[in-house]
Amino acid sequence: MIDKYSQHVYHVAYSVLRNDQEAQDAAQEAFIQMYKSLPDYRSEGFKTWLTRIAFHKAIDAKRRLGRRSSEDLGGEERIINLPGSEEDILARLVREERKETLRERINQLPAQHRDIITAYYLSEKNYEQIAHDAQVAVKTVESRLYRARQWIRIHWKEDEWRE
C-alpha cells in the first residue's frame, strides 16, 4: 500500500511545504496516521482520504516550522501565516482525484454512452458543440445523453461514484 501511494502522498506534502526533507517527514507521518485511522475508515475514496491526511500532516509541519522560525527571531514576530491557497490545493487535489475516478468509470461504459458522457462532462462541450462534432442534430445529442445517464443510474451504485 505504501509503495502504491508513496509518490502521491509525497507530492501532496511537497505542494504545501516546498522542502524535500520536510515533505518526506510529513509523508511518513501521514502513513502512520493512516494506519492508526484505518478502523475509522468509512469506505469513501481511499486515495482522497489519504490525500486529506497527507495534506493536514503537511499543514501541521508548516505550522511547526513557522513556530520554530518565530522562536529563532526571539519570539517577537510570529510567522505562522500559511498561504491562502492551502484550501485551494486540497480542493484541486480532491477534484483531480474525482475526475480520474470518473474517467476510469467512464472507460467502462458501452461505447455509445462513453463518447457522449466524455464530450459533455470531461471535455465540457455544450450540446451544440457535440452535435457539430458528431454531425447530428442537437435533439439527438440530448437523447443520447439522456440514455447514457439512465444507463449509469441503473448500472452504477451511487456510493461507487459519489463521495
N, C-alpha and C positions, 0 to 999 in steps of 0.2 A: 504494500500500500504506500509506504514511504517512497519507494522507487517511482511509483506511478505519478505521485503528486508533488515530489520534492521541488522540481523546477518551477512549477506553478506557484507553490507557496513562497518560494524564494523571491520570485518576480513580484508577487503582491507586497511582500515585506520591503523589497528594494524600492518599489514605486513610492513608498512612504518615506523610507529612511535615507535613500541615496548614499548608502555606505555598505560596502560588501560585507564586512565582518558583522556589523550590527544587523544586517538583513539575514545573515546565516544564523545568528543567535536567535533572532525573532522567529525564524522558520522552525528552529529546533523547539523553541517554547510552544509554538503553535501545534506541533505534533504531540508534544507532551500533553497539552491541554485537550487535544482531540481525543487521545486515549482515555483521559480522565472523564471526558464528557460523553463517551460512547453510550453509556447506559441511558442518557437523556436524549439521544438522537431520535428524531421523530420521522424518519424515512422521507425527509424532504430531499431536495437535490444535494447529494453528498458534496460535490465539488463546491457548490455555492456555500454550503455550511462551513466547509473547511476554509474557504476564502474569507468568510467573515471572521473566523477565529484568527487567521493569519493577519488580517487587517487590524484587528483590535490589539493583537500582540505587538504589531509594529507601532501602533499609536502609543501603546504603553511605553515601549522602548524610546520613542521620540520624546515623550514627556520626561522620562528618566534622564535622557541626555540633556534636555532643557534645564532640568533642576541642577544637574551636575555643572552645566555651563554657568548658571547663575551663581552657584556656590563658588566657582572659580573666580568670579568677579567680585567676591566679597558679599554676595547675597543682597546687594543693594538693588541691582537690576534683575528683574525676573524675566527669563527668556523661556517662557513656556507657550508661546504662541505657535499654534500649529497652522499649517497652510489652510486657507479657507476652502481649498479644493479637496480636502480629505474625504468628505462625503461623496464628492463627485467621482473620486477614484473608485470607491466601493460601488457606487451606483453603476459606473461604467463596467466594472468587472462583473457585477451581477447580470447586467444587461447582456454583455457578451456571452456569458455562460448560458443564459436562457436562449439566446439566439442560436448558439451552437447546438444546444439540445434540440431546439426546434428544427434546425437543419437536418440533424440525424433522423428525427422522426419523419420529416417530410420526405427524405430519401427512401423511406419505407412505404410511401403511398403508391397506389397504382399510378402509372404514367400520366393518364389523362387528368388526374387530380393534382399530381405533383407539379405539373407545369403551371397551372393556373394559381395555385397556392404560392409557389415560388415567385411568380411575377408580381402578384398582388402584395404579399406580406414581406418578402425578403428584398425584392427589387423595388418595392414601394411604388409600383406603377399604378396609375388610375385606370378605370375601365376603358377609357378612350385609347390610351397608350397600348394596352394589352390587345384591344380589338385591332388596332392598326398593325401591330407586330404580327398577330396571328391571321390577319386578313379575314376577320369575321365581324359580324355585327355586334354592337355593344350589348344587345339583349342576349346574344349567345354567351358573351363573357359573364354576364350576370347569372345566367342559368348554370353555367359550368362551375362558377364559384359557389353557387348555392348547393349544387350536388356534391362538390368537394367538401364543403362544410358539413353537410348531412352525413357523408361517409365518415368523417372524423368523429362526429358526435356518436355515431353508432359503434365504431371500432376502437376508439381510444377511450380509456377511462380517464375521467377528469384529473384524478390525482397523479396520473402518469405524465401529464404535460403542463400542469399548472403548479405553481409554487406559492 
